[in-house]
Every structure is written in C-alpha cells, then in structure tokens.
Amino acid sequence: MSGITDRHSHEQRDASDNGDVVYVGYRRRGRVIVEKQPDQEQLTPNRSLKLANHSPSGFEVGYCGSGPAQLALALLLDHTDDEEVALAEYMSFKTEVVSQLECSGSDGCWRLTGHEIDAALRETVDEPVAPSVN
C-alpha cells in the first residue's frame, strides 16, 4: 500500500495501466471519504450496513475499531461483489490492511488498488489452519 499526500495530483495517473480500480481515501471535515477511481465514484457504507452494522456514522482507518470494520466490509463487498467472501474475510482484512491505512495531515490520502486487495485476500485465505487435536 502506498500513501499519497495530495489527492488532486493523483486523480489521472492512479488508475493502473491494466485498468485496475483504485480506492483513494482522505479526510473531509474530520470524516473519512473513499473514492473509487478512475470514475471518482464515492464509496458509502450503505450496502455494507445491510450485512453488518458496525458504524452507521461512517468509515475510519488506522486502528481496529468499528469504523475500520465497516470500511473493510464495504471495500471487500465493492471489490469482490460477493457477500459471502466479504463477510468471511473482512475482519482479517480490517486487521491486516485497513488498520494500517493513514490519512496524514489535512489533505493526506491513502490509496489501495484492486491488485493489493486481491493479494491481501490471497494471504488471508491461504493462511494455514492449525490442525485439530482429537
């Protein structure tokens, strides 16, 4: 994951060469706003709230609380368009990815590509499960 300090300077160049989606997050009036690039479509908690209501007041980043849980679920739901996958993986995704995102300064941003989300999902899904003891 890479941080970006000026959200306006990246709007045209951040959609990857392969047409990969990029989620860009920043703060506006103290709230975390997430835009899906390249179309600058705003991601809202509405769809994810129907699956799990962690934070009806919005998204948050940088720690492992209810706002980051809602963002993790919303990102996975939007990116995979699969409720089952999103519900199964969002808590690990929150811990491993969303808790590490930062909006630093008044115009600071974070960015997360579809490829990075896919890689994080592969890591979480591929984690070995401890053998059960009978």
Buried (B, 14 or more C-beta within 10 A) or exposed (E): EEEBEEBEEBBEEBBBEEEBBBBBBBBEEEEBBBBBBBEEEEBBBEBBBEBBEBBEEBBBBBEEBBBBBBBBBBBBBBBBEEBEBBBBBBBBBBBBBBBBBBBEEEBBBBBBBBEBBEEBBEEBEEEEEEEEEE
